[in-house]
Amino acid sequence: MSKPGGASGKLSHVDASGRARMVDVTAKAETERMARARGEIRMQAATLTAIRENQAPKGDVLGVARVAGVLAAKRTAELIPLCHSLPLTDVDVALELDDALPGVRAEAVARTVSRTGVEMEAIVAVSVALITVYDMAKAIDKTMVLGGIELVEKTGGTSGR
């Protein structure tokens, strides 16, 4: 198991006094960076049918959730205290209906050219997209469960892929 803070054992988000701080990335080179995250929301089969047939009380569940995920990626630094504000060059949120769950699978890809990665933006995009599905369908199903939210790929920076 690796030490917190990487091989050196030094914690990157803690100053000499032990206080949380934002990492200084001034000296890092700007590189193309990409992160992909995914997650899911499980629901009753009837709820999935209502979403598929655009019969949810609040309307177009997938369309609203997709836009909410993109917006959330753009606002990540406002939600995660030590996260850098990044100039995103692309955010794509895909939602797929899955009868096997039953539910909705979400995937988000975030891209930038920056000094730090976009992992948090991709994870936040997936999370908020799924939370929005919950909000849009909760009137017909209060048993929905979000889960499996994870980073599945990242590229760029010194650690590469």
N, C-alpha and C positions, 0 to 999 in steps of 0.2 A: 504494500500500500504506500502511495506517495505521501510526502509530508504536505501539510497545508501550505499554500503559497508556492508550490512547485519544488524543484530539486534543491533550491537554496534554503528552504524552510522559512524564509522571510515572508510575512503576510503582506500582500501588495496593497490592501485597502486599510492598513493601520499605520498611523504615524509613530514616531519614536516614543510618544507618551502613551501609546495604546489606544488612541482615539480613532474612530472610523474616519476615513477620508477618501476622496476621489483620487484615483490613480493619475499621476502626471504622465500624459502620453506625448508631451511636446517633442521629445527626441525621436519618437517612433516614425518610421517612414509611412507614407500613405500607400496603401495597397488596395487592390480590388478584394472585397470581402463578401461572402455569401453565407447565410445560415438558413437551414430548413428545419422546421419543427412540425410536430403533428400531435393530434389528440382526437378524442371522440366524446360523444354524448350518447348514452343509452336511454331508450325510452320505450313506452308501450308501442306495440305495432300499430295501433289505431292513431297514435300521435304521428308516427312516421307517415302514415297514409294521408293524414290531414296536411302535413307539410308538403308531401309530394303533389297533392291535388290543390295546393294553394288555398286550403280551407281553414287555416289557423286564424283565430280571432283578430290578430294584429296584422295579418296580410302576408306579404312575401318574406317568409322567414329566411330563406337562404340569401336572397338579395340584400336584405338589411344586415344580416350577420357578416356577409362578405365585406361590405363597406365599413362596418364597425371594426372588423379586424384590421383593415388598412389604416383607418383613423387611429386605432390604438397603437399600431407600430410607430406611427408618426409622433405619438405623444408619450412614448416609453420613458424618456428622461424625466417627465413630469410625475411618473408613477413610481419609478425605482430610484431611490434617493442617490445612490452613488454611480448611476449610469450616465455616461456621456451623451450629450445631445448630438445626433448624427445627421448628416445630410443624406437621407436615403435616396438612392437612384431608382429603386424599384421595390415594390411590395406586391406579392401575388398571394391571394388567399383563395384556396379551392375547397369546396365543400361537396361531399359525396354522400348520397343516401345509401345506406347499407341495410338490407333486409336481414342479414345474418346477425346483426347486433341485437335487436333492431336499433337503428339510430343514425347518426350523422358522423362521418369522419371528416376531420379538418386537417389541412396542410397549409403552411405559410412559408414563403420564401422571401427573405429580405436581402437586399443588396446595397452596397455603398462602396465608395472609394474613400477610405478614411484611415486613421491611426489606430482604431480599435474596432472590435468585431460587432456584428449585428445579431448575435445569438439572442439577446434579450428582446430585441424587436420582433424576431420570428416567434419566440415563445409567447410574448404578450399578444401578438396578433392572433395566434391560435386560441389562446385562453379567452380573449374578449369575443372572438367570433362564436365560440361555444357557449359562453355566458349569454350572448345575445340570442342564440337559438333557444336557450332555456327561457329567457325573458319573453320571447315571442310566442312560446308554446305553453307556458306554465298554466295558463287558464284551463287547458285541457289535460295536463299531465304534470302533477307535482312530484312524481316519483323519478324524474329524469336524474341521471348521474353522470357527471363529467369525470373523465379519467384519461390515463395514458398520455398525459401531456409531456412531451419530451423533445429534446434536441436530437435530431437524427443525422445531421451533417453540418459541417462548417468548413469554409475554405478561406485562405488569405492569412496575412500576418506572418509572424515568425514561426508559429507552430504549424502553418500550412493546413492540410486537410485533417 
